Amino acid sequence: MTDTERILSLRAALHEHNRRYYVENAPTISDIEFDRLMHELAHLEALHPELYDANSPTQRVGSDIQTDFQQVPHKYPMLSLGNTYNRDDLSSFYERVSQGLGRQPFDVCCELKFDGLSISLIYEDGCLVRALTRGDGEKGDDVTANVRTISSIPLQLRPDSGYPPSFEVRGEVLMPWESFEALNLQRAAAEEPLFANPRNAASGTLKSKDSRVVRSRHLDAYLYALLGDGIEGSSHYENMQKLRSWGFRVSDDMCRCSTLQEIFAFIDHWDTARHSLPVATDGIVLKVDSIPQQQTLGFTAKSPRWAIAYKFPAARALTRLKDVTFQVGRTGAVTPVAQMEPVQLAGTVVQRASLHNADIIRSLNLHIGDYVYVEKAGEIIPQIVGVEVSRRGENTGAAVCFATHCPECGTPLVRYEGEAAHYCPNDVSCPPQIKGKIEHFVSRDAMNIMGLGTEKIAEYVGSGLLRDASDLYALRTVPCDGYIALVRDDVTAEALHDALFCPLFSAEGDGARLPYVLFTPDSRTGRSLSCDNLLRAIEASRQVPFDRVLLALGIRFVGKVAAKTLAQHFRSMEAIRRASAEELQAVEGIGATIAQSIRSYFARPADAAFVARLADYGLQMSMPERERRGSELAGLSIVVSGTFSHHSRDEYKTLIEAHGGRNVSSISKQTSFVLAGERMGPSKLEKAQRLGIPLMDEAAFLNLLEQGKTPDE
């Protein structure tokens, strides 16, 4: 079998395994075997770039970084549905349909209303060619690159499944509860704003400029409509079963109802059963099943007359506010938390709710002792949405005021211009900030120092052993009268002995407050396994790559993706430290907020000294040197835009740097040329033409590198 034949065979097999795993939930091979086939395909495709296929299973990894989204008209307008929240309106809808059909019998297809982002998927010859958001209904954003990372959306259909040459599928892109909860835990740890519900999270994710982010958040999709010229079928329900047979994920929880009573029974069932689903639902969609009857009923200017959405009422409870406390995070952000009398809400007992910031407290006009209404945003995050003022009486306490001083260290709080949160500026000695920064530093995505959980960090900080994360690299063990003491390298065995056993003698030199933690050694080995493992993990972290060291610093707004982007662009900590705000913002994906945060971090003496200590302890402060292939692009600033046949955009950016060029994200008078692929961003094209910046296509660029000539030659 030739390489070409093997590539085609692997693609077909992996498409089928993806369908069985993500659509049918019936995998036939192990994860290990799937990964082996995927790696083999990636290797062969790398050897044969001329066989590039945008729909290859390997393209789901999401390596391209998009700078904007192209607006594309919908072939069929994406109209919204009318909403109703009560059964009287549903009865009225049912009666209107009956009248519109001249009292003919009709069935209604009842479907769960998934709470996500509407998407339109266009297929040609069984291949996904474009994915558009709803937009304004007439045109939407082209998010094809991001949708390709969603594993439950087929990129290529089985050739024997009977699909037509051209058709459109519509559905909802969702973030499952499990992914949503994990994402919010990550954002909480980074002290980033939490997503209120899975729909907002899915929407924000799908519009991300980095499809690696989309891939990492594990979006899902359910399809609910089939469109196309000449599409056969007289029943919406039957068309959905047809979609399922072609390899699309269609909800199993769909029912054809012949009476209003059957519709109400369906609603009653799912009003409770929906809480056990893996994805968020916020109602039921009712559609006249017969497509000829749909055509008879027609459309209003905004919505079809043959469909309506019934929205479940939000779960709400009334309880008493007992107190408001204030929590301090690792960035110093102070969060008010409502302490309430326990109340049952949407299947769980709720007694705490975030009040977010001072503005929220002020808008609610909260008093201690108030009776407050609590809802679950997205059915998961409790929040206070109102006050029952009529129950405010003699036993009601004073109005809730936001704290003026840090509840942990007493430092006056500050509020920066343009921000809603208040901060404790004492990031040097405020205990929660110190502990939070160390927790972030040792986390898996950063330095990955195992054996240091929240409780141990609190103990080590409380004892004075850790003043900041750099002290980790000064730790050593000292045998001490039957114990093993974990100390910093500035503590001698004699001073430790005096502190432990001669407190009166050592008090004069303040030795009684020497920082240490004692371990009881194993009787057989005379060692402490937990202590040894910790020191080994700390030593191993000296080899953690530079981008993760940058992430570990905890610079505000610099998450995993931004840290990797900055590391790849600037190559060293020193280059990042010296970069101006303008130079930082020139990096694709780095905006003004991140740039200013980086500048502020390195301008603070304490933070600069912290980084210097880490460098002295041997942490990786730069990316490894890369092999230079030539200097054909030396001194040139190049913008990459559009999609390409032979390489991805990230691969072209690597080639540019390897040949001495510089990648820039935005076009300016200093841009040397634009490497322009298919579907180049319209705003970039217009700006390049206005400034007279030359465009170079893919073939010319590859020829330039092959010939070793600069554009000027």
C-alpha positions as CSV (number, residue, x, y, z in Angstrom):
1,M,0.0,0.0,0.0
2,T,1.4,3.4,-1.0
3,D,1.6,6.3,1.5
4,T,-1.3,8.0,-0.4
5,E,-3.5,5.0,-0.1
6,R,-2.6,4.6,3.6
7,I,-3.5,8.2,4.3
8,L,-6.9,7.9,2.6
9,S,-7.5,4.6,4.5
10,L,-6.6,6.1,7.8
11,R,-8.8,9.1,7.3
12,A,-11.8,7.0,6.4
13,A,-11.2,4.7,9.4
14,L,-10.7,7.6,11.9
15,H,-13.8,9.4,10.6
16,E,-15.8,6.2,11.2
17,H,-14.3,5.7,14.7
18,N,-15.1,9.4,15.6
19,R,-18.8,8.8,14.5
20,R,-19.1,5.7,16.6
21,Y,-17.5,7.3,19.6
22,Y,-19.1,10.7,19.6
23,V,-22.5,10.1,17.8
24,E,-23.4,6.6,18.6
25,N,-21.5,6.3,22.0
26,A,-20.4,2.8,20.9
27,P,-16.6,2.8,20.3
28,T,-15.1,-0.3,18.7
29,I,-11.4,0.4,19.4
30,S,-9.6,1.5,22.5
31,D,-8.4,5.1,23.1
32,I,-4.8,3.9,22.8
33,E,-5.4,2.3,19.4
34,F,-7.3,5.4,18.2
35,D,-4.3,7.6,19.3
36,R,-1.9,5.3,17.5
37,L,-3.8,5.6,14.2
38,M,-4.0,9.3,14.6
39,H,-0.3,9.6,15.2
40,E,0.4,7.5,12.2
41,L,-1.8,9.7,10.0
42,A,-0.2,12.9,11.3
43,H,3.2,11.4,10.5
44,L,2.3,10.5,7.0
45,E,0.6,13.8,6.3
46,A,3.7,15.6,7.5
47,L,5.7,13.6,4.9
48,H,3.2,14.5,2.2
49,P,2.0,18.1,2.6
50,E,0.7,18.0,-1.0
51,L,-2.1,15.7,0.3
52,Y,-3.3,18.3,2.8
53,D,-7.1,18.0,3.5
54,A,-8.9,20.5,5.7
55,N,-11.3,17.8,6.7
56,S,-8.7,15.3,7.8
57,P,-9.2,14.0,11.4
58,T,-5.9,15.6,12.3
59,Q,-7.2,19.1,11.6
60,R,-9.4,18.9,14.7
61,V,-6.5,19.9,16.9
62,G,-7.2,23.6,16.2
63,S,-3.8,25.0,15.5
64,D,-4.7,28.2,13.6
65,I,-5.2,31.5,15.4
66,Q,-7.9,33.6,13.9
67,T,-7.7,37.4,14.0
68,D,-11.3,38.1,12.9
69,F,-14.3,36.4,11.5
70,Q,-15.6,36.8,8.0
71,Q,-19.3,37.7,7.6
72,V,-21.1,35.4,5.2
73,P,-24.7,35.6,4.1
74,H,-27.1,32.7,5.0
75,K,-28.6,31.0,2.0
76,Y,-31.7,30.5,4.1
77,P,-32.4,33.2,6.8
78,M,-31.9,32.0,10.4
79,L,-35.1,33.2,12.0
80,S,-35.7,33.1,15.8
81,L,-38.6,31.4,17.5
82,G,-41.4,33.0,19.4
83,N,-41.2,32.2,23.1
84,T,-43.8,31.4,25.7
85,Y,-43.6,30.8,29.4
86,N,-47.0,29.5,30.2
87,R,-49.5,26.8,29.0
88,D,-52.2,29.3,28.1
89,D,-49.9,30.7,25.4
90,L,-49.1,27.1,24.2
91,S,-52.9,26.4,24.0
92,S,-53.3,29.6,21.9
93,F,-50.5,28.5,19.6
94,Y,-52.0,25.1,19.1
95,E,-55.4,26.7,18.3
96,R,-53.8,29.1,15.8
97,V,-52.1,26.2,14.0
98,S,-55.3,24.3,13.9
99,Q,-57.2,27.3,12.4
100,G,-54.4,27.9,9.9
101,L,-54.6,24.3,8.7
102,G,-58.4,24.5,8.3
103,R,-58.9,22.1,11.3
104,Q,-56.9,19.3,9.5
105,P,-55.3,16.8,11.9
106,F,-51.6,17.6,12.6
107,D,-48.8,16.2,14.7
108,V,-46.4,18.3,16.7
109,C,-42.7,17.3,17.1
110,C,-41.6,18.1,20.6
111,E,-37.8,18.5,21.1
112,L,-35.6,19.6,24.0
113,K,-34.5,23.2,23.6
114,F,-30.8,23.0,24.1
115,D,-29.3,26.1,25.6
116,G,-26.3,26.9,23.4
117,L,-25.3,28.8,20.3
118,S,-27.1,28.4,17.0
119,I,-25.0,27.1,14.2
120,S,-25.4,26.5,10.4
121,L,-23.3,23.7,8.8
122,I,-23.0,23.5,5.1
123,Y,-22.0,20.3,3.4
124,E,-20.9,19.6,-0.2
125,D,-20.4,16.1,-1.4
126,G,-20.4,14.9,2.2
127,C,-17.7,17.3,3.4
128,L,-18.2,20.2,5.9
129,V,-17.3,23.3,3.9
130,R,-18.6,26.1,6.1
131,A,-20.0,26.8,9.6
132,L,-21.8,30.0,10.3
133,T,-23.2,31.5,13.5
134,R,-26.7,33.0,13.5
135,G,-25.4,36.5,13.4
136,D,-28.2,38.9,12.6
137,G,-30.2,36.1,10.9
138,E,-29.2,37.3,7.4
139,K,-25.5,36.8,7.7
140,G,-23.3,35.2,10.3
141,D,-19.7,34.8,11.3
142,D,-17.6,32.1,9.6
143,V,-16.4,29.9,12.5
144,T,-15.5,26.9,10.4
145,A,-12.0,26.5,11.8
146,N,-13.4,26.4,15.4
147,V,-16.3,24.1,14.5
148,R,-13.8,21.6,13.0
149,T,-12.5,21.0,16.6
150,I,-15.9,19.8,17.8
151,S,-15.7,16.1,17.7
152,S,-19.4,15.4,17.5
153,I,-19.7,17.3,14.3
154,P,-18.7,15.1,11.3
155,L,-16.2,16.6,9.0
156,Q,-16.8,14.0,6.3
157,L,-19.8,11.6,6.0
158,R,-19.7,8.0,5.1
159,P,-19.9,7.7,1.3
160,D,-22.6,5.0,1.5
161,S,-25.0,6.8,3.8
162,G,-27.3,8.3,1.1
163,Y,-26.8,12.0,1.7
164,P,-27.6,14.5,-1.1
165,P,-24.8,16.4,-2.9
166,S,-25.5,19.7,-1.1
167,F,-27.4,20.4,2.1
168,E,-27.4,22.5,5.3
169,V,-27.8,21.3,8.8
170,R,-28.7,23.6,11.8
171,G,-28.3,22.9,15.4
172,E,-26.9,24.1,18.7
173,V,-23.3,24.2,19.9
174,L,-23.2,23.4,23.6
175,M,-20.8,23.2,26.5
176,P,-21.7,20.1,28.6
177,W,-22.1,20.6,32.3
178,E,-18.9,18.7,33.1
179,S,-16.8,21.0,30.8
180,F,-18.6,24.1,32.1
181,E,-17.8,23.3,35.7
182,A,-14.2,22.5,35.0
183,L,-13.8,25.7,33.0
184,N,-15.3,27.8,35.8
185,L,-13.0,26.1,38.4
186,Q,-10.0,27.0,36.2
187,R,-11.3,30.6,35.9
188,A,-11.9,30.9,39.6
189,A,-8.4,29.7,40.3
190,A,-7.1,32.3,37.9
191,E,-9.5,34.9,39.4
192,E,-11.0,35.5,36.0
193,P,-14.8,36.3,35.8
194,L,-16.9,33.1,35.8
195,F,-19.2,32.3,33.0
196,A,-22.8,32.7,34.2
197,N,-24.0,29.7,32.3
198,P,-23.0,27.1,29.7
199,R,-24.6,29.1,26.9
200,N,-22.4,32.1,27.5
201,A,-19.4,29.8,27.9
202,A,-20.1,28.1,24.6
203,S,-20.7,31.4,22.8
204,G,-17.5,32.9,24.1
205,T,-15.5,29.7,23.3
206,L,-16.8,29.4,19.7
207,K,-15.9,33.0,19.0
208,S,-12.4,32.5,20.4
209,K,-9.5,33.6,18.1
210,D,-7.5,30.5,19.0
211,S,-9.2,27.2,18.0
212,R,-6.8,25.4,20.4
213,V,-8.9,27.0,23.2
214,V,-12.1,25.7,21.5
215,R,-10.7,22.2,21.3
216,S,-9.6,22.3,25.0
217,R,-13.1,23.2,26.2
218,H,-14.8,20.1,24.7
219,L,-17.8,21.7,23.1
220,D,-20.6,19.4,21.8
221,A,-23.5,19.9,19.3
222,Y,-27.0,18.6,18.7
223,L,-28.6,19.1,15.3
224,Y,-32.3,19.9,14.8
225,A,-33.0,21.0,11.2
226,L,-32.2,19.9,7.6
227,L,-32.4,22.3,4.7
228,G,-31.5,22.2,1.0
229,D,-32.9,22.5,-2.5
230,G,-34.8,19.3,-3.4
231,I,-34.4,17.7,0.1
232,E,-37.0,14.9,0.1
233,G,-39.2,14.1,3.0
234,S,-42.7,15.1,4.2
235,S,-41.9,14.9,8.0
236,H,-39.5,16.9,10.1
237,Y,-39.2,13.9,12.5
238,E,-38.3,11.6,9.6
239,N,-35.7,14.1,8.3
240,M,-34.1,14.1,11.7
241,Q,-33.8,10.3,11.6
242,K,-32.3,10.7,8.1
243,L,-29.7,13.0,9.6
244,R,-28.9,10.5,12.3
245,S,-28.4,7.8,9.7
246,W,-25.9,10.1,7.9
247,G,-23.8,10.3,11.0
248,F,-25.1,13.4,12.8
249,R,-25.9,13.7,16.5
250,V,-29.6,14.1,16.9
251,S,-31.3,14.1,20.3
252,D,-32.9,10.8,21.2
253,D,-35.4,12.7,23.3
254,M,-37.7,13.7,20.5
255,C,-41.4,12.9,20.4
256,R,-44.3,13.3,17.9
257,C,-47.5,14.3,19.8
258,S,-51.0,14.3,18.3
259,T,-52.8,16.2,21.1
260,L,-52.3,19.1,23.4
261,Q,-52.5,16.8,26.4
262,E,-49.6,14.7,25.0
263,I,-47.6,17.9,24.6
264,F,-48.2,18.9,28.2
265,A,-47.2,15.4,29.4
266,F,-43.9,15.8,27.5
267,I,-43.3,19.1,29.1
268,D,-44.1,17.8,32.6
269,H,-41.7,14.9,32.2
270,W,-38.8,17.0,31.1
271,D,-39.3,19.8,33.5
272,T,-37.9,17.4,36.1
273,A,-35.9,14.9,34.0
274,R,-33.8,17.6,32.3
275,H,-31.8,18.1,35.5
276,S,-30.1,14.7,34.9
277,L,-29.0,15.6,31.3
278,P,-25.3,16.2,30.6
279,V,-26.1,19.5,28.8
280,A,-28.2,22.5,29.7
281,T,-31.7,22.8,28.4
282,D,-34.1,25.7,29.0
283,G,-37.3,24.6,27.4
284,I,-39.1,22.6,24.8
285,V,-39.4,23.5,21.0
286,L,-42.7,22.6,19.4
287,K,-42.7,22.2,15.5
288,V,-45.6,21.1,13.3
289,D,-44.2,17.8,12.0
290,S,-45.5,17.8,8.4
291,I,-43.3,19.9,6.1
292,P,-46.2,20.6,3.6
293,Q,-48.3,21.9,6.6
294,Q,-45.3,24.0,7.6
295,Q,-45.3,25.5,4.1
296,T,-49.0,26.2,4.4
297,L,-48.6,28.0,7.7
298,G,-45.6,30.1,6.5
299,F,-43.7,32.8,8.4
300,T,-44.1,36.1,10.0
301,A,-41.4,38.7,9.5
302,K,-39.4,37.3,12.4
303,S,-40.4,33.7,13.0
304,P,-42.2,30.7,11.6
305,R,-45.9,30.3,12.4
306,W,-45.5,26.5,12.7
307,A,-43.0,26.5,15.6
308,I,-42.8,28.0,19.1
309,A,-40.4,27.6,22.1
310,Y,-41.8,27.0,25.6
311,K,-39.2,28.2,28.2
312,F,-39.0,26.5,31.7
313,P,-39.4,29.0,34.5
314,A,-36.2,29.7,36.4
315,A,-35.9,27.9,39.8
316,R,-36.2,30.5,42.5
317,A,-36.3,30.4,46.3
318,L,-36.7,32.9,49.1
319,T,-34.4,32.8,52.1
320,R,-32.9,35.1,54.8
321,L,-29.6,36.9,54.4
322,K,-27.6,36.3,57.6
323,D,-24.3,38.0,56.8
324,V,-22.0,39.2,54.1
325,T,-18.3,38.1,54.3
326,F,-15.4,39.1,52.1
327,Q,-12.8,36.8,50.6
328,V,-9.4,37.7,49.2
329,G,-7.9,35.9,46.2
330,R,-4.4,35.5,44.9
331,T,-4.6,38.7,42.8
332,G,-5.9,40.7,45.8
333,A,-9.4,40.8,44.4
334,V,-12.0,41.0,47.2
335,T,-15.2,39.1,46.6
336,P,-18.3,39.6,48.8
337,V,-20.1,36.4,49.7
338,A,-23.7,36.2,51.0
339,Q,-24.3,33.9,53.9
340,M,-27.9,32.7,53.9
341,E,-30.2,30.4,55.8
342,P,-30.1,27.1,53.9
343,V,-32.7,26.7,51.2
344,Q,-33.6,24.0,48.7
345,L,-33.0,25.2,45.1
346,A,-33.1,23.1,41.9
347,G,-32.2,19.9,43.7
348,T,-29.4,21.2,46.0
349,V,-29.2,23.0,49.3
350,V,-27.9,26.6,48.9
351,Q,-26.5,28.8,51.7
352,R,-23.8,30.9,50.0
353,A,-23.9,33.1,46.9
354,S,-21.4,35.5,45.4
355,L,-22.4,39.1,45.3
356,H,-19.6,39.9,42.9
357,N,-18.8,43.5,43.7
358,A,-19.8,46.7,45.4
359,D,-22.0,47.8,42.5
360,I,-24.2,44.7,42.8
361,I,-24.6,45.2,46.5
362,R,-25.6,48.8,45.9
363,S,-28.1,48.0,43.2
364,L,-29.8,45.4,45.4
365,N,-29.9,47.7,48.4
366,L,-29.2,44.8,50.7
367,H,-29.7,44.8,54.5
368,I,-28.6,42.1,56.9
369,G,-31.7,40.1,57.8
370,D,-33.4,40.8,54.4
371,Y,-35.4,38.1,52.7
372,V,-33.8,37.6,49.4
373,Y,-34.7,35.8,46.2
374,V,-32.0,33.3,45.0
375,E,-31.8,31.8,41.5
376,K,-29.2,29.5,40.0
377,A,-27.6,31.1,37.0
378,G,-27.4,28.4,34.4
379,E,-28.8,26.1,37.0
380,I,-25.5,25.9,38.8
381,I,-24.3,29.2,40.2
382,P,-26.4,30.6,43.0
383,Q,-27.0,34.4,42.8
384,I,-29.2,36.9,44.6
385,V,-31.6,38.5,42.1
386,G,-33.9,40.6,44.4
387,V,-35.1,41.5,47.8
388,E,-38.6,41.1,49.3
389,V,-38.7,44.6,50.7
390,S,-42.2,44.0,52.1
391,R,-40.7,41.7,54.7
392,R,-38.2,44.2,56.0
393,G,-39.0,45.0,59.6
394,E,-37.7,45.8,63.1
395,N,-35.3,42.8,63.1
396,T,-33.7,43.9,59.8
397,G,-30.1,45.0,60.3
398,A,-28.0,47.7,58.7
399,A,-27.5,48.2,55.0
400,V,-24.6,46.1,53.6
401,C,-21.6,48.2,52.8
402,F,-18.6,47.0,50.9
403,A,-15.4,46.5,53.0
404,T,-13.0,49.5,53.1
405,H,-10.0,47.4,54.4
406,C,-8.7,44.0,53.6
407,P,-10.3,41.5,56.0
408,E,-7.0,39.5,56.2
409,C,-4.3,42.1,56.6
410,G,-6.1,45.4,57.2
411,T,-4.7,47.2,54.2
412,P,-7.0,49.9,52.7
413,L,-8.7,48.6,49.6
414,V,-8.3,50.2,46.2
415,R,-10.5,50.3,43.1
416,Y,-8.8,50.8,39.8
417,E,-10.3,52.9,37.1
418,G,-12.5,50.9,34.8
419,E,-12.8,47.9,37.1
420,A,-15.7,46.7,39.2
421,A,-13.7,44.9,41.8
422,H,-11.9,46.2,44.8
423,Y,-8.3,45.0,45.6
424,C,-6.0,44.6,48.5
425,P,-2.7,46.2,47.2
426,N,-0.6,44.4,49.8
427,D,0.6,41.6,47.6
428,V,3.8,41.2,49.6
429,S,2.4,40.1,53.0
430,C,-1.3,39.5,52.7
431,P,-1.6,35.8,53.6
432,P,-4.4,34.7,51.1
433,Q,-2.5,36.4,48.3
434,I,0.8,34.7,49.2
435,K,-0.9,31.3,49.5
436,G,-2.9,31.8,46.4
437,K,0.2,32.7,44.3
438,I,2.1,29.7,45.6
439,E,-0.9,27.4,44.8
440,H,-1.0,28.8,41.3
441,F,2.8,28.5,40.9
442,V,2.9,24.8,41.8
443,S,-0.3,23.9,39.8
444,R,-0.2,21.2,37.1
445,D,-0.3,23.7,34.2
446,A,2.5,25.8,35.7
447,M,5.4,24.2,37.6
448,N,3.6,20.9,38.4
449,I,5.1,20.5,41.8
450,M,3.2,17.6,43.3
451,G,2.8,17.1,47.0
452,L,1.9,20.7,47.9
453,G,-1.8,21.0,48.4
454,T,-3.8,23.9,49.9
455,E,-3.4,22.7,53.5
456,K,0.4,22.2,53.2
457,I,0.9,25.5,51.6
458,A,-1.1,27.2,54.4
459,E,1.1,25.4,57.0
460,Y,4.3,26.3,55.3
461,V,3.3,30.0,54.9
462,G,2.0,30.1,58.4
463,S,5.3,28.8,59.8
464,G,7.3,31.3,57.8
465,L,9.0,28.6,55.8
466,L,7.6,30.0,52.5
467,R,7.5,33.7,52.0
468,D,6.9,33.4,48.3
469,A,7.2,30.6,45.7
470,S,11.0,31.3,45.2
471,D,11.6,29.9,48.7
472,L,10.7,26.4,47.4
473,Y,14.1,26.3,45.7
474,A,15.9,27.1,48.9
475,L,14.4,24.2,50.9
476,R,16.6,21.4,52.3
477,T,16.4,18.8,55.1
478,V,18.3,18.8,58.3
479,P,18.4,15.8,60.8
480,C,17.5,17.2,64.2
481,D,17.3,15.0,67.3
482,G,15.3,12.2,65.9
483,Y,13.3,14.4,63.4
484,I,13.8,15.6,59.9
485,A,13.4,19.3,59.6
486,L,12.5,21.0,56.4
487,V,14.2,24.4,56.4
488,R,15.5,27.1,54.0
489,D,19.2,27.0,53.2
490,D,19.8,30.1,55.4
491,V,19.0,28.1,58.6
492,T,21.9,26.2,60.2
493,A,21.5,23.0,62.2
494,E,22.8,24.7,65.3
495,A,20.3,27.5,65.1
496,L,17.5,25.0,64.6
497,H,18.6,23.0,67.6
498,D,18.7,26.1,69.8
499,A,15.2,27.1,68.5
500,L,13.8,23.7,69.4
501,F,15.5,22.9,72.6
502,C,17.0,26.1,74.0
503,P,14.2,28.7,73.5
504,L,15.5,30.9,76.4
505,F,19.0,30.9,74.9
506,S,17.8,31.5,71.4
507,A,15.1,34.1,72.0
508,E,17.6,36.9,72.2
509,G,18.5,36.3,68.6
510,D,14.9,35.7,67.6
511,G,15.8,32.1,67.0
512,A,12.5,30.8,68.5
513,R,10.8,32.0,65.4
514,L,13.1,30.2,62.9
515,P,11.0,28.8,60.0
516,Y,10.9,25.0,59.9
517,V,8.5,22.1,59.5
518,L,9.3,18.8,61.3
519,F,8.8,15.3,59.8
520,T,9.0,12.0,61.6
521,P,11.3,9.7,59.7
522,D,10.5,6.2,58.7
523,S,12.0,3.8,61.3
524,R,13.6,1.5,58.6
525,T,15.1,4.1,56.2
526,G,15.5,7.1,58.5
527,R,14.0,9.2,55.7
528,S,10.7,10.9,55.1
529,L,9.1,9.7,51.9
530,S,6.8,12.7,51.6
531,C,9.6,15.2,52.2
532,D,11.9,13.4,49.7
533,N,9.1,13.3,47.0
534,L,8.5,17.1,47.5
535,L,12.1,18.0,47.1
536,R,12.4,15.7,44.0
537,A,9.4,17.4,42.4
538,I,10.9,20.9,43.2
539,E,14.2,19.8,41.6
540,A,12.4,18.4,38.5
541,S,10.5,21.7,38.1
542,R,13.7,23.5,37.2
543,Q,13.3,21.8,33.7
544,V,9.7,23.0,33.2
545,P,9.6,24.8,29.8
546,F,9.8,28.6,29.7
547,D,6.1,29.2,28.7
548,R,4.9,27.4,31.9
549,V,7.4,29.4,34.0
550,L,5.9,32.5,32.5
551,L,2.4,31.2,33.4
552,A,3.5,30.3,36.9
553,L,4.4,34.0,37.7
554,G,0.7,34.6,38.0
555,I,0.7,37.8,35.9
556,R,-2.9,39.0,35.8
557,F,-4.7,38.1,32.6
558,V,-1.8,36.0,31.3
559,G,-3.3,32.5,31.1
560,K,-2.0,29.3,29.5
561,V,-2.6,30.3,25.9
562,A,-1.2,33.9,26.3
563,A,1.9,32.6,28.1
564,K,2.6,30.2,25.3
565,T,2.0,32.8,22.6
566,L,4.3,35.3,24.4
567,A,7.0,32.7,25.0
568,Q,7.0,31.6,21.4
569,H,7.2,35.2,20.1
570,F,9.7,36.8,22.5
571,R,11.7,33.7,23.3
572,S,13.0,34.9,26.7
573,M,11.9,36.5,30.0
574,E,14.3,39.3,29.4
575,A,12.8,40.1,26.0
576,I,9.3,40.2,27.5
577,R,10.5,42.4,30.4
578,R,12.0,44.9,28.0
579,A,9.1,44.9,25.5
580,S,7.0,48.1,25.3
581,A,3.2,48.0,25.4
582,E,3.1,48.5,21.7
583,E,5.5,45.6,21.0
584,L,3.4,43.4,23.2
585,Q,0.2,44.3,21.5
586,A,1.7,43.6,18.1
587,V,1.7,39.9,19.1
588,E,-1.4,38.1,17.8
589,G,-3.9,37.5,20.6
590,I,-2.3,40.0,23.0
591,G,-4.5,43.0,23.7
592,A,-4.0,46.3,25.6
593,T,-5.2,44.8,28.9
594,I,-2.7,42.0,28.9
595,A,0.1,44.2,27.6
596,Q,-0.5,46.8,30.4
597,S,-0.6,44.0,33.0
598,I,2.7,42.7,31.9
599,R,4.3,46.1,31.9
600,S,2.9,46.8,35.4
601,Y,4.2,43.4,36.7
602,F,7.8,44.0,35.7
603,A,7.7,47.6,36.8
604,R,7.1,46.5,40.5
605,P,10.4,46.0,42.3
606,A,9.1,43.1,44.4
607,D,7.9,41.2,41.3
608,A,11.1,41.9,39.3
609,A,13.2,40.7,42.2
610,F,11.0,37.5,42.5
611,V,11.7,36.7,38.8
612,A,15.4,37.4,39.3
613,R,15.5,34.9,42.2
614,L,13.8,32.2,40.1
615,A,16.5,32.8,37.4
616,D,19.2,32.5,40.0
617,Y,17.7,29.1,41.1
618,G,18.0,27.8,37.5
619,L,14.5,27.9,36.2
620,Q,14.0,28.0,32.4
621,M,14.0,31.7,31.4
622,S,14.1,31.3,27.7
623,M,13.0,29.0,24.9
624,P,15.5,26.6,23.4
625,E,17.5,27.9,20.5
626,R,16.0,27.0,17.2
627,E,17.7,26.0,14.0
628,R,17.8,28.8,11.5
629,R,17.1,27.6,7.9
630,G,18.3,30.9,6.3
631,S,18.0,34.6,6.4
632,E,15.8,35.1,3.3
633,L,13.2,37.0,5.4
634,A,15.6,38.8,7.7
635,G,14.3,42.2,8.8
636,L,10.9,41.6,7.3
637,S,7.6,42.0,9.2
638,I,5.0,39.7,7.8
639,V,1.2,39.3,8.4
640,V,-0.3,35.9,7.7
641,S,-4.0,35.9,6.9
642,G,-6.5,33.4,5.4
643,T,-6.4,29.7,4.9
644,F,-3.8,27.7,3.0
645,S,-3.4,24.4,1.1
646,H,0.0,23.2,2.0
647,H,0.6,24.3,5.6
648,S,-1.5,25.7,8.5
649,R,-1.0,29.3,9.5
650,D,0.9,28.3,12.6
651,E,3.3,26.3,10.4
652,Y,3.8,29.3,8.1
653,K,4.6,31.5,11.1
654,T,7.2,28.9,12.2
655,L,8.7,29.0,8.7
656,I,8.8,32.8,8.8
657,E,10.7,32.9,12.1
658,A,13.0,30.0,11.0
659,H,14.0,32.1,7.9
660,G,14.7,35.2,9.9
661,G,11.3,37.0,9.6
662,R,9.0,38.5,12.2
663,N,5.3,37.7,12.5
664,V,3.0,40.6,13.3
665,S,-0.7,40.4,13.8
666,S,-1.9,43.7,12.4
667,I,-1.1,45.6,9.2
668,S,0.7,48.9,9.4
669,K,3.0,51.0,7.2
670,Q,5.9,48.9,8.6
671,T,4.5,45.6,7.3
672,S,6.7,44.2,4.5
673,F,4.0,42.0,2.9
674,V,1.0,39.9,3.7
675,L,1.1,36.2,3.1
676,A,-2.5,36.0,1.8
677,G,-4.4,32.8,1.7
678,E,-8.0,31.9,0.7
679,R,-10.7,33.9,2.5
680,M,-8.3,36.6,3.8
681,G,-10.0,38.7,6.4
682,P,-11.9,41.6,4.6
683,S,-10.7,44.2,7.1
684,K,-7.0,43.2,6.5
685,L,-7.5,43.2,2.8
686,E,-8.9,46.7,2.8
687,K,-6.2,48.0,5.0
688,A,-3.4,46.4,3.0
689,Q,-4.8,48.0,-0.2
690,R,-5.2,51.4,1.4
691,L,-1.6,51.4,2.7
692,G,-0.2,49.8,-0.4
693,I,1.1,46.7,1.4
694,P,1.9,44.0,-1.2
695,L,0.1,40.6,-1.0
696,M,1.9,37.4,-1.6
697,D,0.1,34.1,-2.3
698,E,1.1,30.7,-1.0
699,A,2.9,29.5,-4.1
700,A,5.0,32.6,-4.4
701,F,6.0,32.5,-0.8
702,L,7.1,28.9,-1.0
703,N,9.0,29.7,-4.1
704,L,10.7,32.6,-2.4
705,L,12.0,30.3,0.4
706,E,13.0,27.7,-2.1
707,Q,14.9,30.1,-4.3
708,G,16.5,31.9,-1.4
709,K,15.7,35.4,-2.7
710,T,14.2,38.2,-0.7
711,P,11.1,40.0,-2.2
712,D,13.2,43.0,-3.1
713,E,15.3,40.9,-5.4
